Every structure is written in structure tokens, then in C-alpha cells.
Amino acid sequence: MSTITTNDGTEIYFKDWGPRNAQPIVFHHGWPLSADDWDTQMLYFVGKGYRVVAHDRRGHGRSSQVSDGHDMDHYAADIAAVVEHLDLRNAIHIGHSTGGGEATRYVARHGQPQRRVAKLVLIGAVPPLMVKTAANPGGMPVEILDGMRQQYAANRAQFYLEFASGPFYGFNRPGAKVSQGIIQNWWRQAMMGSTKAQYDGVKAFSETDFTEDLKTITVPSLVMHGDDDQIVPIANSALLSVKLLKNGVLKVYEKFPHGMCTTHQDVINEDLLEFVQQTQQNLKQAA
């Protein structure tokens, strides 16, 4: 099993597939999942000749179930340690949901200053700030997040089952084509992780302000979001993030859910490939 150990002794699991001399694509998973959530994309891109890397966030999946460090600064430092261990350069970082926050902080604080990053993709991502504050009136009220934590603490297994079978993939919408396999795979990944890490993670993904991170990012960035995202509503996330990025492009998907990388993998994979393959000149023309 491929792992690295961070400076604070946390063991981080990662997958590394494809030619070592190919352009790397690094995937950052959402809460409370693991690198496995990217398997469809990783198979697709390794088949296109890319090197693909994904890790399990600390406390998630096969990484150490440590007590502390469940915050965006540690998340970003952990993936930086993986990237530096593998000496990845000219990398494209793709983050979904909480992973979008992690990727944003990594690129702003580590990857871009070290000149290791070529592009950034945010999919259904939490930036710039999820929770409602005086400065962020359109955010999610903390009472909703508190209720989520209460349900989680009372019965994590049932909470996750309902989360996956309901809003995450839009399976609660009329006429939705429900997949028990998708639901069970989501639940499997979630239950592998540390309950404390995932509980603490709610604060990390909802209360971290990425505004200044987004402002400092200059690499070409693609912001992808479904307009029926029930987990991270588009109005207070993607529509704001793209305005803060210096070189960002927004792509909105009509009626797509939060988990659109799974439910609409063919569409998402093709659009990701198009962005990955675009040259600097093509990017300028698209913008």
C-alpha cells in the first residue's frame, strides 16, 4: 500500500497510476469519502495517457485516523507532502466539494508558489465560504450545519445512508434513476473513515474562508457546478468563486446534482479532458 508520513506523523494513503513521465492529474475527494470516489475519472484519464494521483485525506479511507489536524491548512499541507514526495510538476489539480477547498488552499499556499501547478478545476466546490456570516449573507445558516452534526453524532451509519440515497446524487428528485450500487459505494467509503475526523471536517469545509486564496490563484481555472446541487448551492459558491479567480471560467450544468462526477461521468470526463488539453492560447480565447 502506497503511503507517506507527514511531519506530524500522519500516514497518508495515495494511488499513483500511469506513466511516471506523463503530465500528472491530482484528484482531491469530497467529504466524507476517499480516493475511491475518483476511480471513474482516474481510469478514464490513465486510459488517455496521463499520470493520475489521488489520496485519502487524513482521517479518511486508508489514511491514519489521527485525533487532530482536521482543518484546511493541514489538508493542504498533507497533499503538498504527497506531491513533493512524488515530485509532481506541471500538475492539474481537480477538487470536488470539500476537495475543492483543499485544492484551492493547496494551489494558493503550496503548489503555485513552488511552480508545480498548471491548472485548477473546482467541481461542486465549497469555496469561497459556505457558512452564513455578516459578510456572507447568502451562506448556509450555521443552524443547518449544527443539525447535520447532531444527526451524524446520533447515528452516523443511518445519516450517511440517507445522505447518499437522497440529496447528494439527486436521488430524491422526481423521476431520478436511483442506483443502489452508487449509494452503497458512497456509504462504504464514508464508513471507512474516522468518525472524529469527519465530524471535525464539517467545520473545516463550511467555515473556512477561501476568498484570499482564490484571489491569489493565477493559473487557468475551471469552475464546474450543477445548478441543482443541493449540498453546495451554486449561488453562494461557483458564481462567487469564478469572480475571484484571476483566470477562471465557469461551466454550469442544468439539473446536475452535487455528485455529478458519478451520475453524469461521461459528460464531466469529456469536459475535463477538453480543459486539460487546452493550450494557453485556447484558454485565452475561451475566456
Rosetta blueprint (number, residue, H / E / L):
1 M L
2 S L
3 T E
4 I E
5 T E
6 T L
7 N L
8 D L
9 G L
10 T L
11 E E
12 I E
13 Y E
14 F E
15 K E
16 D E
17 W E
18 G L
19 P L
20 R L
21 N L
22 A L
23 Q L
24 P E
25 I E
26 V E
27 F E
28 H E
29 H L
30 G L
31 W L
32 P L
33 L L
34 S L
35 A H
36 D H
37 D H
38 W H
39 D H
40 T H
41 Q H
42 M H
43 L H
44 Y H
45 F H
46 V H
47 G H
48 K L
49 G L
50 Y L
51 R E
52 V E
53 V E
54 A E
55 H E
56 D L
57 R L
58 R L
59 G L
60 H L
61 G L
62 R L
63 S L
64 S L
65 Q L
66 V L
67 S L
68 D L
69 G L
70 H L
71 D L
72 M H
73 D H
74 H H
75 Y H
76 A H
77 A H
78 D H
79 I H
80 A H
81 A H
82 V H
83 V H
84 E H
85 H H
86 L H
87 D L
88 L L
89 R L
90 N L
91 A E
92 I E
93 H E
94 I E
95 G E
96 H E
97 S L
98 T H
99 G H
100 G H
101 G H
102 E H
103 A H
104 T H
105 R H
106 Y H
107 V H
108 A H
109 R H
110 H H
111 G H
112 Q L
113 P L
114 Q L
115 R L
116 R L
117 V E
118 A E
119 K E
120 L E
121 V E
122 L E
123 I E
124 G L
125 A L
126 V L
127 P L
128 P L
129 L L
130 M L
131 V E
132 K L
133 T E
134 A L
135 A L
136 N E
137 P L
138 G L
139 G L
140 M E
141 P L
142 V H
143 E H
144 I H
145 L H
146 D H
147 G H
148 M H
149 R H
150 Q H
151 Q H
152 Y H
153 A H
154 A H
155 N L
156 R H
157 A H
158 Q H
159 F H
160 Y H
161 L H
162 E H
163 F H
164 A H
165 S H
166 G L
167 P L
168 F L
169 Y L
170 G L
171 F L
172 N L
173 R L
174 P L
175 G L
176 A L
177 K L
178 V L
179 S L
180 Q H
181 G H
182 I H
183 I H
184 Q H
185 N H
186 W H
187 W H
188 R H
189 Q H
190 A H
191 M H
192 M H
193 G L
194 S L
195 T H
196 K H
197 A H
198 Q H
199 Y H
200 D H
201 G H
202 V H
203 K H
204 A H
205 F H
206 S H
207 E H
208 T L
209 D L
210 F L
211 T H
212 E H
213 D H
214 L H
215 K H
216 T H
217 I L
218 T L
219 V L
220 P L
221 S E
222 L E
223 V E
224 M E
225 H E
226 G E
227 D L
228 D L
229 D L
230 Q L
231 I L
232 V L
233 P L
234 I H
235 A H
236 N H
237 S L
238 A H
239 L H
240 L H
241 S H
242 V H
243 K H
244 L H
245 L L
246 K L
247 N L
248 G E
249 V E
250 L E
251 K E
252 V E
253 Y E
254 E L
255 K L
256 F L
257 P L
258 H L
259 G L
260 M H
261 C H
262 T H
263 T H
264 H L
265 Q H
266 D H
267 V H
268 I H
269 N H
270 E H
271 D H
272 L H
273 L H
274 E H
275 F H
276 V H
277 Q H
278 Q L
279 T L
280 Q H
281 Q H
282 N H
283 L H
284 K H
285 Q H
286 A H
287 A L
